[in-house]
Amino acid sequence: MPEEKKVVRKKIAAAADLNNFMRDYYLELDAAAQKGAPKIAWCTSVGPAEILRAFGFQVYFPETHSAMLGATRMATEFIPEANAIGYSPDICSYLTADIGAFLKGVTPLEKAFNIKSVPKPDVLVFNTNQCRDVQDWFNWYGEKFDAPVLGVHTYRGVSEVTEKHIYSIAKQLEALVPPLEKITGRKFKLDDLKRAVALSRECSELWKKILDTASAKPAPLTFFDGTTLMGPAVVGRGTQKAVDVYKILLAELEDRIKKGEGAIENEKFRIYWDGMPVWGRLSTHSQLFAALNANVLASTYCNSWIFSALDPQDPFNSMARAYTELFIVRADEAKETYIKNMLAFFKVDGIIYHDAKTCPNNSNCRYGMPQRLEKQTGIPSLTINGDLNDLRMISDEQTKTNVEAFIEQLQERRHA
């Protein structure tokens, strides 16, 4: 292997605008929590945020908070606190880290924004399209805060999304309206929902264009950039502010493409990442791949906030479709078709599968998918073992050794 070198990703200027967006988002939440108005709704990251926006809620997403715990490498310390009250070490480390931090009265928001605690919810709304863990997570906080918990229960292992699926989920979404009217004391207005869905669709389309810029050679951004730039797509859906900040980011990336500027120096290998990021190792993994002239440039994870089916003229049905077409909800055959299309579009040389110990729903390498896809596409893969938040589950040295050997394998294939 070549001598190890220190490589820095080319900085994205618009990242400062996105950082300001996230700062303002959390400060507005904290102000609402202090004043008691507007009301605050907790929502899962691919839950029915548009309905909550239509009712005027400030919307808080605990998964983003837990990702912050992971990225700041605080999570591992707090996971045992949740284990001690009965949560298994094998379940979602987003849940256990977040609950553990709450039990200890700690939040990364304090160091970042001088915010002392997560905002008290007036209602918690989940969608199990990610996993069942969110239901337990939200119910725990519902009891702690004595707040109502509402839920949408999604199908799993969906091969083809049918009208029966859409009807069932749409009816569940519509059923959220009466209790939310009671909580807010205001009548539901369909036009408000249509506006929120229209803004979500626009945000989604911009986010897709941003991620799709990585199809250029060299790619103007990396997967590791994407994990830090995705904040508005998650917490800002249904708002004009998210749309505005993504227009700035997209313009910068398109300018990079025109100038032929890549996110890393001397891009030789293009890598696809499947599964969750290791939040506490974003910088380490970015440096590792860049030093090997490899750009991890696309992922199923970042694309999870692309909702092309959203239609403001048919909000409930289109939300039901968008949130059921989600990659994590689908059967393996549909997932494999999706990944094959991504490999071709991004002109990929190799695939990294992250087998996240506590996230089986986002680990797609446990039932032969890597082998099937390699047989169909000829594109080799590597599975790394780790976790989204629990750093006790990852061996940095083993990961480094395996990645170096994998890139060497890609080099030998190219010479052959």
C-alpha distance (Angstrom), angle and dihedral (degrees) to the residues before:
residue distance angle dihedral
M1 . . .
P2 3.82 . .
E3 3.79 118.6 .
E4 3.79 110.5 -80.2
K5 3.78 112.7 -99.0
K6 3.77 136.6 -173.9
V7 3.80 111.4 -115.0
V8 3.77 127.0 -179.8
R9 3.80 122.1 -156.4
K10 3.77 113.5 -118.0
K11 3.79 104.0 -98.4
I12 3.78 119.6 -117.1
A13 3.79 110.5 -133.5
A14 3.82 92.9 -154.2
A15 3.81 89.1 61.1
A16 3.80 86.5 84.7
D17 3.81 90.0 59.3
L18 3.79 90.7 49.7
N19 3.80 90.8 48.8
N20 3.80 88.8 53.1
F21 3.81 89.3 49.1
M22 3.81 91.1 54.6
R23 3.80 92.5 44.7
D24 3.81 91.9 52.2
Y25 3.80 90.9 45.1
Y26 3.80 93.1 56.3
L27 3.81 94.0 41.1
E28 3.81 90.5 52.6
L29 3.79 89.7 50.2
D30 3.79 91.0 50.0
A31 3.81 91.8 48.1
A32 3.81 90.2 51.5
A33 3.80 90.3 49.0
Q34 3.82 91.4 51.3
K35 3.82 94.7 46.8
G36 3.79 97.1 37.7
A37 3.81 90.4 -127.5
P38 2.92 141.1 126.8
K39 3.78 94.3 29.5
I40 3.81 118.4 -108.9
A41 3.79 125.7 -129.6
W42 3.79 124.0 -170.0
C43 3.79 112.8 -143.2
T44 3.78 135.7 -178.6
S45 3.79 113.4 -112.7
V46 3.81 94.2 -103.1
G47 3.77 95.4 28.9
P48 3.82 128.3 118.3
A49 3.81 96.1 -69.7
E50 3.80 91.9 151.9
I51 3.80 92.2 64.0
L52 3.79 90.2 50.1
R53 3.82 91.2 49.2
A54 3.80 89.3 51.2
F55 3.81 88.7 58.3
G56 3.80 92.3 50.3
F57 3.81 97.7 -110.7
Q58 3.77 123.3 154.4
V59 3.81 99.3 -125.9
Y60 3.81 123.5 -141.4
F61 3.82 123.1 -167.6
P62 3.84 113.5 -156.4
E63 3.82 93.1 -165.3
T64 3.78 89.7 65.3
H65 3.79 89.3 51.4
S66 3.79 90.1 50.7
A67 3.81 91.3 48.9
M68 3.81 86.6 55.1
L69 3.80 88.5 53.3
G70 3.79 87.8 53.3
A71 3.81 96.8 44.3
T72 3.81 91.3 50.1
R73 3.82 88.8 48.4
M74 3.81 91.3 -122.8
A75 3.81 95.7 116.4
T76 3.80 99.7 80.5
E77 3.80 90.8 58.6
F78 3.81 93.8 55.6
I79 3.81 102.2 40.2
P80 3.85 92.3 83.3
E81 3.82 89.3 57.4
A82 3.81 89.7 63.5
N83 3.80 91.1 41.9
A84 3.81 88.6 55.9
I85 3.82 92.1 60.2
G86 3.79 93.3 50.7
Y87 3.81 108.6 -80.8
S88 3.80 111.7 132.0
P89 3.82 119.3 -118.6
D90 3.82 86.0 -128.8
I91 3.82 97.2 63.7
C92 3.80 126.8 86.3
S93 3.80 110.9 -48.1
Y94 3.81 88.7 -152.4
L95 3.81 86.5 65.8
T96 3.80 97.0 41.8
A97 3.82 95.1 43.5
D98 3.79 92.5 47.8
I99 3.80 95.9 46.3
G100 3.80 90.9 42.4
A101 3.81 91.5 52.9
F102 3.81 90.4 48.2
L103 3.79 90.9 51.7
K104 3.80 89.2 53.3
G105 3.82 93.1 44.7
V106 3.81 92.7 -119.7
T107 3.80 131.8 133.8
P108 3.83 133.3 169.8
L109 3.81 85.9 -136.4
E110 3.81 89.0 77.5
K111 3.80 95.2 63.1
A112 3.80 93.3 38.2
F113 3.81 101.4 43.5
N114 3.84 107.0 1.1
I115 3.81 89.5 -107.8
K116 3.79 110.7 148.8
S117 3.80 101.5 -157.0
V118 3.78 146.0 -1.0
P119 3.83 113.6 -82.3
K120 3.79 118.9 -90.6
P121 3.83 109.0 -113.1
D122 3.78 126.7 -130.6
V123 3.82 87.8 -164.9
L124 3.80 137.2 -0.2
V125 3.82 119.9 -144.4
F126 3.80 123.0 -172.4
N127 3.79 137.9 -180.0
T128 3.81 117.5 -157.0
N129 3.81 92.5 -149.5
Q130 3.81 87.0 110.0
C131 3.80 99.1 42.9
R132 3.78 143.0 -53.7
D133 3.83 90.6 -97.4
V134 3.81 91.8 81.0
Q135 3.80 89.5 62.0
D136 3.81 92.1 55.9
W137 3.80 91.3 41.4
F138 3.81 93.7 54.1
N139 3.79 94.3 41.5
W140 3.81 90.0 55.2
Y141 3.80 91.2 54.4
G142 3.79 90.8 42.3
E143 3.79 88.7 61.0
K144 3.81 92.9 43.8
F145 3.80 93.4 51.7
D146 3.82 96.5 31.5
A147 3.81 88.1 -125.4
P148 3.82 129.0 144.0
V149 3.82 117.9 -100.8
L150 3.81 121.3 -149.9
G151 3.77 125.0 -173.7
V152 3.79 146.1 -167.1
H153 3.80 114.7 -153.0
T154 3.78 113.7 -150.7
Y155 3.78 132.4 -161.3
R156 3.81 118.5 -105.8
G157 3.79 131.3 -144.6
V158 3.82 92.8 21.8
S159 3.79 113.8 -178.2
E160 3.79 99.6 -176.7
V161 3.79 121.8 9.3
T162 3.81 105.2 -125.7
E163 3.78 135.0 -170.9
K164 3.81 88.4 -103.9
H165 3.81 89.5 60.3
I166 3.80 91.2 47.5
Y167 3.81 94.0 47.7
S168 3.80 92.7 50.0
I169 3.80 95.7 48.4
A170 3.82 94.1 40.9
K171 3.81 90.2 54.7
Q172 3.80 89.8 51.6
L173 3.80 90.0 50.7
E174 3.80 91.5 49.6
A175 3.81 89.2 49.5
L176 3.81 89.2 62.7
V177 3.81 90.8 66.9
P178 3.85 102.0 75.3
P179 3.83 96.5 50.2
L180 3.82 90.7 44.2
E181 3.80 89.6 51.5
K182 3.80 88.5 53.6
I183 3.83 93.1 47.7
T184 3.80 94.6 47.7
G185 3.78 98.8 34.3
R186 3.79 90.9 -133.8
K187 3.78 132.9 108.2
F188 3.78 119.4 -111.1
K189 3.81 114.5 -107.7
L190 3.78 117.7 -159.0
D191 3.80 91.5 -153.0
D192 3.81 90.4 59.6
L193 3.79 89.9 53.8
K194 3.80 91.6 47.3
R195 3.82 90.0 53.9
A196 3.80 91.8 49.6
V197 3.81 92.2 48.1
A198 3.82 90.8 48.0
L199 3.81 90.7 53.3
S200 3.82 91.1 45.9
R201 3.79 90.0 51.6
E202 3.80 91.5 49.7
C203 3.80 91.4 48.1
S204 3.80 89.8 48.3
E205 3.80 92.8 50.9
L206 3.81 91.7 49.5
W207 3.81 91.3 48.0
K208 3.81 90.1 51.5
K209 3.80 91.3 50.7
I210 3.81 89.5 49.2
L211 3.80 93.1 52.0
D212 3.80 92.0 41.8
T213 3.82 90.9 59.9
A214 3.81 85.5 77.9
S215 3.82 87.9 73.5
A216 3.82 86.8 76.7
K217 3.79 119.7 95.2
P218 2.96 111.1 -97.5
A219 3.80 95.6 26.4
P220 3.81 113.5 -127.0
L221 3.81 93.9 -145.1
T222 3.79 141.2 25.5
F223 3.78 135.6 -133.8
F224 3.80 87.2 -108.1
D225 3.81 89.3 57.2
G226 3.80 88.8 48.6
T227 3.80 93.3 56.3
T228 3.82 90.4 57.3
L229 3.81 96.1 39.3
M230 3.80 95.9 50.7
G231 3.81 95.3 79.9
P232 3.84 96.9 101.1
A233 3.82 91.2 46.6
V234 3.80 88.8 57.0
V235 3.81 105.9 35.0
G236 3.81 100.0 22.4
R237 3.79 103.2 52.4
G238 3.77 109.7 135.0
T239 3.82 94.8 25.9
Q240 3.80 132.4 105.2
K241 3.81 91.1 -138.5
A242 3.82 91.8 65.9
V243 3.79 90.8 50.5
D244 3.81 92.3 49.7
V245 3.79 96.1 49.9
Y246 3.81 93.0 47.4
K247 3.80 91.4 53.3
I248 3.82 87.8 59.4
L249 3.81 92.4 48.7
L250 3.81 94.1 46.9
A251 3.80 92.1 51.0
E252 3.80 90.9 53.8
L253 3.80 93.7 49.3
E254 3.80 92.2 47.4
D255 3.80 88.5 51.4
R256 3.80 89.6 52.7
I257 3.80 89.9 53.6
K258 3.82 91.6 51.8
K259 3.81 89.6 51.8
G260 3.83 93.1 44.4
E261 3.79 91.8 -120.8
G262 3.79 116.7 158.0
A263 3.78 127.6 -156.6
I264 3.80 90.4 -122.3
E265 3.78 131.7 32.5
N266 3.77 118.5 -98.4
E267 3.80 99.1 -0.2
K268 3.81 107.0 -153.8
F269 3.79 104.3 154.4
R270 3.79 128.9 41.7
I271 3.79 116.2 -152.0
Y272 3.81 132.3 -167.2
W273 3.83 118.6 -148.8
D274 3.79 119.8 -149.3
G275 3.78 119.9 -167.2
M276 3.78 135.9 14.1
P277 3.79 123.5 -26.4
V278 3.79 119.2 -113.9
W279 3.79 93.9 -115.7
G280 3.77 95.9 -161.7
R281 3.80 92.2 51.9
L282 3.82 103.4 45.1
S283 3.79 93.8 116.6
T284 3.81 93.7 40.5
H285 3.81 93.2 50.8
S286 3.79 92.4 43.4
Q287 3.80 90.7 54.7
L288 3.80 92.2 43.9
F289 3.80 95.0 56.3
A290 3.79 96.0 37.4
A291 3.80 91.1 53.5
L292 3.80 87.1 57.2
N293 3.83 91.9 50.6
A294 3.80 88.7 -111.2
N295 3.79 123.0 134.2
V296 3.78 116.5 -156.0
L297 3.80 91.8 -155.3
A298 3.80 111.2 161.2
S299 3.79 139.5 31.6
T300 3.76 146.0 175.9
Y301 3.80 88.5 -126.5
C302 3.80 100.2 62.1
N303 3.81 90.4 42.3
S304 3.80 90.0 59.5
W305 3.81 89.1 90.9
I306 3.79 95.7 58.5
F307 3.81 107.8 106.3
S308 3.79 105.7 177.2
A309 3.80 93.0 163.9
L310 3.81 94.5 66.0
D311 3.80 110.9 119.2
P312 3.82 120.5 179.7
Q313 3.82 90.2 -155.5
D314 3.81 91.0 60.4
P315 3.80 103.3 26.9
F316 3.80 104.2 165.8
N317 3.81 97.1 43.8
S318 3.78 94.0 41.6
M319 3.81 91.8 49.0
A320 3.79 88.8 50.3
R321 3.79 90.2 51.9
A322 3.80 95.6 44.0
Y323 3.80 93.4 49.9
T324 3.81 92.8 45.4
E325 3.80 95.8 46.9
L326 3.80 86.9 59.8
F327 3.82 112.2 130.2
I328 3.80 95.2 -122.8
V329 3.83 91.3 56.2
R330 3.79 95.1 54.9
A331 3.81 133.8 95.4
D332 3.81 119.8 -106.1
E333 3.80 94.0 -101.3
A334 3.80 91.7 56.7
K335 3.81 90.8 44.1
E336 3.80 91.9 51.5
T337 3.79 92.2 50.6
Y338 3.78 89.3 50.3
I339 3.80 93.8 49.9
K340 3.81 92.6 46.7
N341 3.79 89.6 55.0
M342 3.79 90.2 49.0
L343 3.80 92.7 50.0
A344 3.79 90.7 54.4
F345 3.79 95.6 43.2
F346 3.81 94.7 50.2
K347 3.84 94.0 39.2
V348 3.79 92.6 -125.3
D349 3.82 126.6 -164.8
G350 3.80 98.5 -170.3
I351 3.81 144.4 0.6
I352 3.79 130.4 -128.9
Y353 3.81 115.0 -156.6
H354 3.79 114.6 -162.7
D355 3.79 110.1 -151.3
A356 3.81 98.5 -158.4
K357 3.79 109.4 -159.6
T358 3.82 96.6 -143.8
C359 3.80 98.4 33.0
P360 3.81 109.9 66.7
N361 3.81 91.8 158.0
N362 3.80 91.0 62.5
S363 3.81 96.4 38.9
N364 3.80 108.6 89.5
C365 3.79 99.5 174.4
R366 3.80 101.4 78.4
Y367 3.80 101.4 85.2
G368 3.79 105.1 44.5
M369 3.80 101.1 -81.0
P370 3.84 94.8 131.0
Q371 3.78 90.8 53.2
R372 3.80 93.9 46.2
L373 3.78 93.7 48.5
E374 3.79 93.4 46.6
K375 3.80 89.6 51.9
Q376 3.80 90.9 50.5
T377 3.81 99.1 41.6
G378 3.79 106.2 22.7
I379 3.82 89.0 -129.9
P380 3.82 112.2 134.1
S381 3.78 123.8 -135.0
L382 3.79 142.7 -160.2
T383 3.79 126.8 -151.9
I384 3.78 117.4 -148.0
N385 3.79 121.3 -166.0
G386 3.76 119.3 -135.9
D387 3.78 142.8 97.8
L388 3.78 140.5 -102.9
N389 3.83 94.8 -116.2
D390 3.80 111.8 -3.7
L391 3.81 105.8 85.4
R392 3.80 91.3 -173.5
M393 3.81 86.0 77.1
I394 3.80 97.0 62.4
S395 3.79 131.8 73.1
D396 3.79 107.2 -153.2
E397 3.79 93.8 -164.7
Q398 3.80 93.7 49.4
T399 3.81 91.0 47.3
K400 3.80 91.2 50.5
T401 3.80 93.1 48.1
N402 3.80 93.1 47.3
V403 3.80 94.4 46.9
E404 3.80 92.3 49.0
A405 3.80 90.5 50.3
F406 3.81 90.4 47.9
I407 3.81 93.8 52.5
E408 3.79 88.9 46.8
Q409 3.81 87.7 53.8
L410 3.81 90.1 52.5
Q411 3.80 89.6 49.8
E412 3.80 92.1 51.9
R413 3.82 91.1 48.1
R414 3.77 90.2 52.8
H415 3.80 92.9 50.7
A416 3.78 90.8 47.0
